Amino acid sequence: MRVQNLVLMLTLLAACGKREPVAPATIQSHVALARAATCDSLQQQVQDTAVRQMRSELDAMKRGNGYGVGLGGSSGGATPQPAAAPASYSTTNTQVAGVDESDFVKNDGTRILVLSGRTLFTAASWPPQSLSIAGQLVIEGWPSTMFLEGNQAVVFSSIWTVPPGGSMGPGGAPAAALCPSNGCYWGWSTTKITVIDVTDLSAPAVVSELYLSGYSAGARRVGSSVRLALTDPIRWPEMIRWYPDYDPALYQDHEKLVAAIGALEDRNEAVIRATKLESWFPLGERKLPDGTKVNVGYSCTDFYVSNGPERLGLVTIATLDLAHLDAGVSRASILGDAGVLYATPSRLYLASPHWWWWPMTGQRDWTYVHAFDISDPVTAAYLGSGGVEGHVGDQFAMDEKDGYLRVATSTIGYSEDTNAPGSFHLEVSSRLSVLALQPADGGGNTLALIGEIPQLMAGERLMATRFTGDTGYAVTFRYVDPLVTLDLKDPAHPKKVAELTLPGFSTYLQPIDANHLLAIGQDLPLDPAGRPDWSRRSVQLSLFDVGDLAHPTRTAQALVGTHSASSEALWDHHAFNWYRPDESKPGLLAIPFGDWVEPGPGSPWWSGFVSDVRVFSVDLATGIAPIGALGMGDVYIQQGSGDWTWWYRPWVRRSVMATEQAGQTFVYAVSDAGIRTAELTHLGTPLATALFPKVVSR
């Protein structure tokens, strides 16, 4: 990394001791990543950034804005032979065609794979009458999501480890001060990638094991190429301290406190400067068939350093080609903070927040966006960076078309309350920015701002966003829910066209054809004062006609459940199962659903809990109509052992739908304890139930 890239970092280190705290770093308007030239330059960058972050955190104590809070550590039988495949079936709900997303349930029409607890269960699912659990495999660590590509399952699990001397606790304090004698319940995360051969469902077999530092921030798959975004907090040296030794006199004399903090900063900096690069970044490992592990540690030139101020951490894009497992992984790593991941078949974008040290008047929200080329299945190549005002809420707030990246953000501004010094008013709004790669001064590329809509809705934050071709849709919320329509045909001049205002809000928008959106959200009737009445809320399904951007309308609405109702599809689109195998017929929507209803006389209170899959018909002419529910309320699972035993009903979290050649559709409810299936028109009469056997984890 060149010396000029360090100027921003180094200017913050000039004063110490009794100096006044410096102001937070300003937004970098021309952000870029520079590949580390040598290990020495990378080590210098890490140390400089660590010193800056350490001093800024302790400087906040001088102002009375904090007490050394959180810098570093986290706190803490035979295989059933499948019949002919179904004519069609639902798969994981994804954002971009051709880009798969990891989830804890995967299926391919005849097989359903489920991660439950620490175990991968394999099920033969077709024909539905023969649904059965075929095999199981305990996964090391805590498995969370996976891919299924042909006969290879790729499982991501987290392994939490306590470093020598114990874990770093809240605020980065040393383990000796925070860990009780019986150990710590936090530590550093390693992500394990386990590749499993599921050709024989009854005997899933591990074929590759990789261990990479950090925890998963999202994964995508294009063909045989798997991209995993990892985020990893820096391993702060154990000798670092985040507050002066306790002395009551310090807090009675501000000058003494400032001097003590300054001296502590100097001691900490000496520790940081003496800490070598390998101590900040742990190595990765690959397990060979004989059980031995080989190092797949970082190369210094795998690192990119941003000239924008971001918190000290490590964000890694790891690439694994399933067609060439022996090659291991390639990595591109950024010194900075993890953010939101968005990918197309050829590009991957990371949106990372600008780092503000503490609130100040006039401060603006800002996000840095880094673009990578992933057209090569074995590596990710840096393309360029840019920035947008505001913060990116989720992956659907980003979309690329014809090389233009559209980014919807919520913005927060700070203004000091003159009546209460030290307190701030928040000014909330939302906006749209359009970026494109252009040549940068001095070489390389930059994600330049091409066009923008400075304000989508004043005083309201984004709740949901979706882009379809040359149009975009945004849902904002304060007391009511405006659905905003956007014309994006001209990237340099995007236009807000209209807004449709309704009570409540939507949290997910699903395009179902060129002119209609299906949404899930919350219905929130207003009270007499014009504010949302949360006691009358319910889960809401909405059908919007957006064929005329100037006049969007809601053509259908369905309210589901009581004020206690919820659905995982409200916050995780993978649980939203839109299925329409025949365009000439109404589509089907299945969502996992939970509620609590008042039990009948004499029934225990806990019998009022409901968990099932709710299925709806969605017809553009007649609207949204409930078909029925498929649950497992009659199944009770025993947990625990000895005197600590309890029973629970399985919690349904996903669904699968499949249609046979004759046109009959079947629904599968996937829970943490098993799978159940029924014919669509007879959901109350299950055809088969396959419960996961109890597994003794190793």
C-alpha positions in Angstrom: 0.0 0.0 0.0 1.3 3.4 -0.9 2.2 6.1 1.6 -0.5 8.5 0.4 -3.2 6.0 1.4 -2.1 6.3 5.0 -2.4 10.1 5.2 -5.9 10.0 6.6 -4.9 7.4 9.2 -1.7 9.1 10.3 -3.1 12.6 10.7 -5.2 11.4 13.6 -2.2 10.2 15.6 -0.3 13.4 16.2 -1.3 14.3 19.7 -1.4 12.3 22.9 -1.3 12.7 26.7 -3.5 15.8 27.6 -4.5 16.5 24.0 -8.1 17.2 23.2 -9.9 14.4 21.4 -9.8 14.9 17.6 -13.0 15.1 15.5 -14.2 12.0 13.7 -12.7 11.4 10.2 -14.7 12.9 7.4 -16.4 11.0 4.6 -14.0 9.9 1.9 -15.7 11.1 -1.3 -13.2 9.3 -3.6 -13.0 5.9 -1.9 -10.8 3.2 -3.4 -9.2 -0.1 -2.3 -5.4 -0.5 -2.8 -3.8 -4.0 -2.8 -1.2 -4.3 -0.1 2.2 -4.2 -1.7 4.1 -6.0 1.0 3.6 -7.7 4.4 5.4 -4.8 6.1 3.1 -2.2 4.5 0.0 -4.3 5.5 1.3 -4.6 9.1 1.9 -0.8 9.2 -1.7 -0.2 8.0 -3.2 -2.6 10.6 -1.2 -1.0 13.4 -2.0 2.6 12.3 -5.7 1.8 12.0 -5.7 0.0 15.4 -4.1 3.0 17.1 -6.6 5.3 15.5 -9.6 3.2 16.6 -8.2 2.7 20.1 -7.5 6.4 20.6 -10.9 7.4 19.3 -12.7 5.0 21.6 -10.7 6.3 24.7 -11.1 9.9 23.5 -14.8 9.4 23.8 -14.3 9.0 27.6 -12.6 12.3 27.7 -15.7 13.9 26.3 -17.9 11.8 28.6 -19.5 10.0 25.6 -18.5 6.5 26.5 -16.7 4.2 28.8 -14.5 2.1 26.6 -17.3 0.1 25.1 -16.9 -2.7 22.5 -14.0 -2.4 20.1 -12.7 -5.8 19.5 -13.9 -9.2 20.6 -17.4 -10.6 20.2 -19.2 -11.0 23.4 -18.9 -13.0 24.1 -30.9 -48.2 6.0 -31.0 -48.4 2.2 -31.7 -45.3 0.2 -35.3 -45.2 -1.1 -35.2 -45.1 -4.9 -37.0 -42.0 -6.2 -39.8 -42.2 -8.8 -39.9 -40.0 -11.8 -39.2 -36.4 -10.8 -42.1 -34.0 -10.4 -43.1 -31.9 -13.3 -42.2 -28.8 -11.3 -41.2 -27.8 -7.8 -40.3 -24.7 -5.7 -36.8 -24.0 -4.7 -35.1 -21.4 -2.5 -36.5 -17.9 -3.1 -33.6 -15.8 -4.4 -33.2 -12.2 -5.6 -31.3 -12.7 -8.9 -31.9 -15.4 -11.5 -29.0 -17.7 -11.8 -27.6 -16.8 -8.4 -28.4 -19.3 -5.6 -28.5 -18.2 -2.0 -27.7 -20.4 1.0 -30.4 -21.5 3.4 -30.9 -24.3 5.9 -33.3 -26.2 3.6 -32.5 -27.2 0.1 -34.4 -29.5 -2.3 -34.2 -30.6 -5.9 -37.7 -32.2 -6.5 -36.9 -35.7 -5.2 -34.7 -34.9 -2.2 -35.0 -32.5 0.7 -32.0 -31.6 2.9 -32.5 -29.9 6.2 -30.1 -28.6 8.8 -31.6 -29.1 12.3 -29.5 -28.5 15.4 -26.1 -29.8 14.6 -27.2 -32.4 12.0 -27.8 -32.6 8.3 -30.8 -34.7 7.6 -31.4 -36.1 4.1 -35.0 -37.1 3.0 -36.4 -38.9 0.0 -39.4 -36.7 -0.8 -40.8 -38.0 -4.1 -43.3 -39.5 -4.5 -44.8 -37.6 -1.5 -46.6 -40.7 -0.1 -43.1 -42.2 0.4 -41.6 -39.3 2.2 -38.9 -40.6 4.6 -35.7 -39.7 6.4 -32.9 -41.5 4.6 -29.8 -40.4 6.4 -28.1 -38.0 8.7 -24.7 -36.5 9.4 -23.5 -34.6 12.4 -21.7 -31.4 11.3 -18.8 -30.0 13.3 -19.7 -26.7 15.0 -23.1 -25.1 14.5 -24.4 -25.4 11.0 -26.5 -22.6 9.7 -26.9 -22.7 5.9 -26.0 -24.7 2.8 -26.1 -25.2 -0.9 -27.1 -28.2 -3.0 -25.4 -28.5 -6.4 -25.9 -31.9 -8.1 -24.8 -34.5 -5.6 -22.8 -32.1 -3.5 -24.1 -30.4 -0.4 -22.0 -27.4 0.9 -22.6 -26.7 4.6 -21.5 -23.6 6.4 -21.0 -24.0 10.2 -19.6 -21.8 12.9 -17.0 -23.0 15.4 -16.5 -20.8 18.4 -13.0 -21.0 19.9 -11.5 -19.4 23.0 -8.0 -18.1 22.4 -5.1 -18.8 24.7 -5.7 -17.2 28.1 -9.5 -17.0 27.5 -11.8 -15.0 25.3 -11.9 -11.2 24.8 -15.0 -10.0 26.6 -17.3 -7.0 26.1 -15.4 -3.8 25.6 -12.3 -5.8 24.7 -11.3 -6.4 28.3 -8.9 -9.2 29.0 -10.3 -12.7 29.7 -8.7 -12.8 33.1 -11.0 -10.0 34.3 -14.2 -11.3 32.8 -14.1 -15.1 32.5 -15.5 -17.0 35.4 -13.7 -20.1 36.6 -16.1 -22.4 34.6 -15.1 -20.8 31.3 -16.4 -18.2 28.8 -19.4 -18.4 26.5 -18.0 -16.3 23.7 -14.9 -16.3 21.6 -13.6 -16.1 18.1 -15.6 -17.6 15.2 -14.2 -19.9 12.5 -16.4 -20.8 9.6 -16.2 -24.4 8.5 -17.1 -25.3 4.9 -18.0 -29.0 4.7 -18.6 -30.5 1.2 -20.7 -33.6 1.4 -21.5 -36.3 -1.2 -25.2 -37.0 -1.0 -25.3 -39.5 -4.0 -26.3 -42.1 -1.5 -28.9 -40.4 0.7 -28.6 -43.0 3.4 -24.9 -42.4 3.8 -23.9 -38.8 3.2 -20.1 -38.7 3.1 -17.7 -35.8 3.8 -15.4 -35.1 0.9 -13.8 -31.8 1.9 -13.4 -29.7 5.0 -12.1 -26.1 5.1 -11.7 -23.8 8.1 -11.7 -20.1 7.5 -11.5 -17.3 10.1 -14.6 -15.3 10.7 -18.3 -15.8 10.5 -20.5 -15.9 7.5 -22.0 -12.6 6.2 -23.7 -14.3 3.3 -23.1 -16.8 0.5 -23.9 -17.0 -3.2 -23.5 -19.8 -5.8 -23.3 -19.5 -9.5 -23.0 -22.9 -11.1 -20.1 -24.8 -9.3 -18.6 -21.6 -7.9 -19.4 -20.8 -4.3 -18.7 -17.3 -2.9 -18.7 -16.8 0.9 -18.4 -13.4 2.5 -16.8 -13.6 5.9 -16.5 -10.9 8.6 -14.0 -11.2 11.3 -13.2 -8.9 14.2 -9.5 -8.1 14.7 -7.7 -10.1 17.5 -6.7 -7.3 19.8 -3.6 -7.9 21.9 -4.4 -9.2 25.3 -2.4 -6.4 27.0 -4.7 -3.7 25.6 -6.8 -1.9 28.3 -9.9 0.1 27.6 -10.1 2.1 30.7 -7.6 3.4 33.4 -7.0 1.5 36.6 -9.8 2.3 39.0 -9.2 5.4 41.1 -12.1 7.3 42.5 -10.1 10.5 42.5 -9.9 10.4 38.7 -13.6 10.9 38.3 -13.5 13.9 40.6 -10.9 15.8 38.5 -11.5 16.0 34.8 -7.9 17.1 34.1 -6.5 14.1 35.9 -8.9 11.7 34.0 -7.9 13.2 30.7 -4.2 12.8 31.6 -4.7 9.2 32.8 -6.6 8.3 29.6 -3.8 9.9 27.5 -1.2 7.9 29.3 -3.2 4.7 28.8 -3.5 5.5 25.0 0.3 5.8 24.8 0.8 2.5 26.6 -1.7 0.8 24.3 -0.1 2.2 21.2 3.2 0.7 22.3 1.6 -2.7 22.6 -0.1 -2.3 19.2 3.2 -1.3 17.5 4.9 -4.4 19.0 2.2 -6.8 17.7 3.1 -8.5 14.5 0.7 -9.1 11.5 0.2 -12.8 12.1 -1.3 -12.1 15.6 -4.1 -9.9 14.1 -5.2 -12.5 11.5 -5.5 -16.2 12.3 -4.7 -18.7 9.6 -7.2 -20.9 7.7 -6.8 -24.7 7.5 -7.8 -27.5 5.2 -8.4 -31.0 6.6 -6.9 -33.8 4.5 -8.5 -37.3 4.1 -6.1 -38.7 6.7 -7.3 -36.1 9.3 -4.2 -33.9 9.2 -4.7 -30.1 8.6 -2.7 -28.0 6.2 -2.4 -24.2 6.4 -4.4 -22.2 3.9 -3.4 -18.9 5.5 -3.4 -15.5 3.9 -1.0 -14.0 1.4 -0.3 -10.4 2.2 -1.2 -9.5 -1.4 -4.7 -10.9 -0.9 -5.5 -7.8 1.2 -7.0 -4.6 0.0 -6.9 -1.4 2.1 -9.5 1.3 1.9 -8.7 4.9 2.0 -12.1 5.5 3.7 -12.4 5.4 7.5 -14.0 2.0 8.4 -13.7 0.1 11.7 -10.8 -2.2 12.0 -11.8 -5.7 10.9 -11.5 -8.1 8.1 -14.0 -8.8 5.4 -13.1 -11.7 3.1 -14.7 -13.0 -0.1 -13.7 -16.6 -0.3 -14.2 -18.5 -3.5 -14.6 -22.3 -3.7 -15.0 -24.1 -7.0 -16.9 -27.3 -6.4 -15.5 -28.7 -9.7 -11.9 -28.3 -8.4 -12.0 -29.0 -4.6 -8.3 -29.8 -4.5 -7.5 -26.2 -5.3 -9.0 -25.1 -2.0 -10.1 -21.5 -1.7 -9.0 -18.2 -3.1 -9.5 -15.1 -1.0 -9.8 -11.3 -1.4 -9.8 -9.5 1.9 -10.6 -5.9 2.9 -9.5 -4.2 6.0 -12.8 -2.8 7.2 -16.3 -3.5 8.4 -18.8 -6.0 7.0 -22.0 -4.8 5.4 -24.6 -5.9 2.9 -23.9 -8.4 0.1 -25.4 -8.3 -3.3 -24.4 -10.4 -6.3 -25.2 -11.0 -10.0 -23.8 -13.9 -12.0 -20.8 -11.8 -12.9 -20.4 -9.1 -10.1 -20.4 -9.0 -6.4 -21.0 -5.8 -4.3 -20.2 -5.2 -0.7 -21.8 -2.2 1.0 -19.9 -1.2 4.2 -20.8 1.7 6.5 -18.6 4.8 7.1 -17.4 4.7 10.6 -18.5 7.5 12.9 -16.8 7.6 16.3 -19.6 9.4 18.0 -22.7 11.6 17.1 -21.9 15.1 16.1 -24.0 18.0 14.7 -24.0 17.9 10.9 -23.0 14.3 10.7 -24.3 12.3 7.7 -24.9 8.7 7.1 -22.6 7.2 4.4 -21.9 3.8 2.9 -18.9 2.7 0.9 -19.6 0.2 -2.0 -16.9 -2.1 -3.3 -17.4 -4.0 -6.6 -15.7 -7.3 -7.6 -15.7 -9.3 -10.8 -16.8 -12.9 -10.2 -17.0 -14.0 -13.8 -14.0 -16.2 -13.1 -15.3 -19.2 -11.1 -12.1 -19.5 -9.0 -11.4 -16.0 -7.9 -12.9 -12.5 -7.2 -11.1 -9.5 -8.8 -11.5 -6.0 -7.4 -13.1 -3.6 -9.9 -13.6 -0.3 -8.1 -15.4 1.5 -5.2 -17.8 4.4 -4.6 -20.1 5.8 -2.0 -23.7 6.7 -1.3 -25.4 8.8 1.3 -27.3 6.8 3.9 -27.2 3.1 4.9 -28.2 0.0 3.0 -30.9 -1.9 4.8 -30.7 -5.3 3.0 -29.7 -6.9 -0.3 -32.9 -5.9 -2.1 -31.9 -2.2 -1.7 -29.2 -2.9 -4.4 -29.8 -3.9 -8.0 -27.7 -3.9 -11.2 -28.9 -3.5 -14.7 -26.8 -2.8 -17.8 -23.8 -2.0 -15.6 -25.7 0.5 -13.5 -26.0 -0.2 -9.7 -29.1 1.3 -8.2 -28.9 1.7 -4.4 -31.8 2.7 -2.1 -30.8 4.0 1.3 -32.3 5.3 4.5 -30.5 8.4 5.8 -30.0 9.8 9.3 -28.8 13.2 10.1 -27.8 14.5 13.6 -28.6 18.0 15.0 -27.8 18.9 18.6 -30.7 19.6 20.9 -30.1 23.2 22.1 -32.3 22.6 25.1 -30.3 19.5 26.1 -26.5 19.8 25.3 -25.1 16.4 24.3 -28.5 15.1 23.0 -29.4 14.9 19.4 -32.4 15.0 17.1 -32.5 12.4 14.3 -33.5 13.6 10.9 -34.7 10.6 8.9 -35.2 10.3 5.2 -34.6 8.0 2.2 -33.1 8.3 -1.2 -31.9 6.5 -4.4 -28.4 6.6 -6.0 -27.3 5.3 -9.3 -23.6 4.3 -9.7 -21.5 3.0 -12.6 -17.9 2.1 -13.0 -15.8 4.8 -14.7 -12.1 5.4 -15.1 -10.6 7.1 -12.0 -8.0 9.8 -12.0 -4.6 8.1 -11.5 -5.8 4.8 -12.9 -8.2 2.1 -12.0 -12.0 2.5 -11.8 -14.4 4.2 -9.5 -18.1 3.7 -8.9 -19.2 7.2 -9.8 -22.5 8.7 -9.0 -24.5 8.9 -12.3 -27.9 10.0 -11.0 -30.0 10.2 -7.9 -33.3 10.9 -6.3 -32.3 13.0 -3.2 -35.5 12.3 -1.3 -37.9 9.4 -1.7 -39.9 10.3 1.4 -39.0 12.9 4.0 -39.1 11.7 7.6 -39.5 8.1 6.7 -37.1 5.1 6.5 -37.2 2.3 4.0 -39.0 -0.9 5.0 -38.7 -2.7 1.6 -37.3 -2.2 -1.8 -37.5 -4.1 -5.1 -36.2 -3.4 -8.6 -37.5 -5.0 -11.8 -35.8 -4.0 -15.0 -36.3 -0.2 -15.6 -38.7 0.2 -12.6 -38.2 0.3 -8.9 -40.5 0.2 -5.8 -39.8 1.4 -2.3 -41.9 1.1 0.9 -41.3 3.6 3.6 -42.9 4.0 7.0 -43.7 6.4 9.7 -47.3 6.2 10.6 -48.6 4.9 7.2 -47.1 3.0 4.3 -46.3 4.8 1.0 -45.5 2.4 -1.9 -43.3 4.6 -4.0 -42.9 3.9 -7.8 -39.7 4.7 -9.6 -38.9 5.2 -13.3 -35.3 4.1 -13.9 -35.1 4.0 -17.7 -32.6 6.9 -17.7 -29.9 6.1 -15.2 -28.7 9.7 -15.1 -32.2 11.0 -14.4 -34.2 8.5 -12.2 -37.6 9.7 -11.3 -40.0 9.3 -8.5 -43.4 8.8 -10.2 -46.1 8.3 -7.6 -46.9 7.0 -4.1 -49.7 4.9 -2.8 -50.4 5.6 0.9 -51.9 2.9 3.1 -52.0 2.0 6.8 -49.2 -0.3 8.0 -46.2 -1.3 5.9 -44.8 -4.1 3.7 -41.4 -5.7 4.5 -41.0 -7.8 1.4 -42.0 -7.3 -2.3 -42.2 -10.2 -4.7 -42.7 -9.4 -8.5 -45.1 -12.0 -9.8 -45.3 -10.7 -13.4 -44.4 -7.5 -15.3 -47.3 -5.5 -13.7 -47.9 -6.9 -10.2 -46.2 -7.2 -6.8 -47.2 -9.6 -4.0 -46.2 -8.3 -0.6 -46.1 -9.4 3.0 -46.1 -7.0 5.9 -48.0 -5.6 8.9 -51.5 -4.1 8.8 -51.6 -1.3 11.4 -54.9 0.5 11.7 -54.7 4.1 13.0 -56.1 5.2 16.3 -58.2 8.3 16.7 -55.0 10.4 17.0 -53.8 9.1 13.7 -51.1 6.9 15.1 -50.6 3.2 14.5 -52.6 1.0 16.9 -50.3 -1.9 17.5 -53.0 -3.8 19.6 -54.9 -4.3 16.3 -52.0 -5.3 14.1 -52.0 -8.4 12.0 -49.9 -10.1 9.3 -50.9 -8.6 5.9 -50.7 -9.9 2.4 -51.2 -7.4 -0.4 -51.4 -7.5 -4.2 -50.4 -4.4 -6.0 -51.1 -3.5 -9.6 -48.1 -1.4 -10.8 -48.7 -1.6 -14.5 -49.3 2.2 -14.5 -46.4 3.7 -12.4 -48.4 6.9 -12.1 -51.4 5.2 -10.5 -50.4 2.2 -8.4 -53.3 0.4 -6.7 -53.8 -2.3 -4.2 -56.1 -4.8 -5.8 -56.3 -7.3 -2.9 -55.5 -7.7 0.8 -55.6 -10.6 3.2 -55.2 -10.3 6.9 -53.8 -13.4 8.7 -54.0 -14.1 12.4 -54.4 -12.1 15.5 -52.3 -9.3 16.9 -49.9 -12.0 18.2 -49.4 -13.4 14.7 -46.0 -13.5 12.9 -44.2 -15.1 10.0 -40.5 -15.7 9.4 -41.2 -14.4 5.8 -41.6 -10.9 7.3 -37.9 -10.7 7.7 -36.4 -13.6 5.7 -37.4 -13.8 2.1 -36.2 -17.5 2.0 -39.4 -18.3 3.9 -41.6 -16.6 1.3 -42.5 -19.4 -1.2 -44.1 -18.0 -4.4 -45.0 -20.9 -6.7 -46.7 -20.7 -10.2 -45.8 -23.6 -12.4 -48.7 -22.9 -14.8 -48.9 -19.3 -16.0 -52.5 -19.9 -17.1 -53.6 -20.6 -13.5 -53.6 -18.7 -10.2 -50.3 -18.8 -8.3 -49.7 -20.2 -4.9 -48.1 -18.5 -1.8 -46.9 -20.5 1.2 -45.6 -18.9 4.3 -44.6 -20.3 7.7 -47.0 -18.9 10.3 -47.1 -18.6 14.1 -49.8 -17.2 16.4 -51.3 -17.5 19.8 -55.0 -17.8 20.2 -57.0 -18.0 23.4 -57.4 -21.7 24.4 -60.8 -23.2 25.1 -62.1 -23.7 28.7 -59.9 -26.1 30.6 -57.1 -26.1 28.1 -53.6 -25.1 29.2 -52.4 -21.7 28.0 -49.6 -23.2 25.9 -52.1 -25.1 23.8 -52.9 -21.8 22.1 -49.6 -21.7 20.2 -50.0 -22.2 16.5 -47.2 -23.0 14.0 -47.9 -24.2 10.5 -47.6 -23.4 6.8 -50.4 -21.2 5.4 -51.1 -21.6 1.7 -53.0 -19.0 -0.3 -54.3 -18.8 -3.9 -53.2 -15.6 -5.6 -55.5 -14.7 -8.6 -55.1 -11.4 -10.4 -58.9 -11.3 -11.0 -60.3 -12.6 -7.7 -57.5 -11.7 -5.2 -55.9 -13.6 -2.3 -57.8 -16.5 -0.9 -56.7 -18.9 1.9 -56.5 -22.6 0.9 -55.5 -24.1 4.2 -52.8 -24.9 6.7 -50.4 -27.7 7.1 -48.9 -28.0 10.6 -47.4 -30.5 13.0 -49.3 -29.5 16.2 -50.1 -33.2 16.9 -46.4 -34.1 17.1 -44.6 -33.7 20.4 -40.8 -33.9 20.6 -38.9 -34.8 23.8 -35.8 -32.9 24.6 -33.3 -33.0 27.5 -32.5 -36.0 29.7 -33.0 -37.2 33.3 -34.8 -34.7 35.4 -34.4 -32.0 32.8 -36.9 -33.2 30.2 -39.4 -31.2 28.3 -41.8 -31.6 25.3 -42.5 -29.2 22.5 -44.4 -28.9 19.3 -42.2 -28.6 16.2 -41.8 -25.1 14.8 -42.6 -24.9 11.1 -40.1 -22.6 9.3 -40.0 -23.5 5.6 -42.2 -25.0 2.8 -41.7 -26.8 -0.4 -44.3 -27.3 -3.2 -44.2 -29.8 -6.0 -46.5 -30.8 -8.8 -46.8 -34.2 -10.4 -47.1 -34.9 -14.1 -50.9 -35.2 -13.9 -51.1 -31.7 -12.3 -51.7 -32.5 -8.7 -49.7 -30.2 -6.3 -48.3 -31.3 -2.9 -47.2 -29.2 0.0 -44.3 -30.0 2.4 -44.0 -28.3 5.8 -40.4 -28.3 7.1 -39.9 -27.9 10.8 -37.0 -28.3 13.2 -38.2 -31.8 14.1 -39.3 -33.2 10.7 -41.1 -32.9 7.5 -44.8 -33.5 6.7 -46.6 -33.5 3.3 -50.2 -33.3 2.1 -52.1 -32.8 -1.1 -52.9 -29.1 -1.7 -56.6 -29.6 -1.7 -56.5 -31.8 1.5 -54.0 -30.0 3.7 -55.8 -31.3 6.8 -55.1 -34.9 5.9 -51.3 -35.5 5.8 -50.0 -38.2 3.4 -46.8 -38.8 5.3 -44.7 -37.5 8.2 -41.0 -38.0 8.6 -39.5 -37.1 11.9 -35.8 -36.5 12.4 -34.3 -39.2 14.7 -32.7 -38.0 17.9 -29.0 -37.5 17.3 -26.3 -37.7 20.0 -24.0 -34.9 18.9 -20.3 -35.5 19.1 
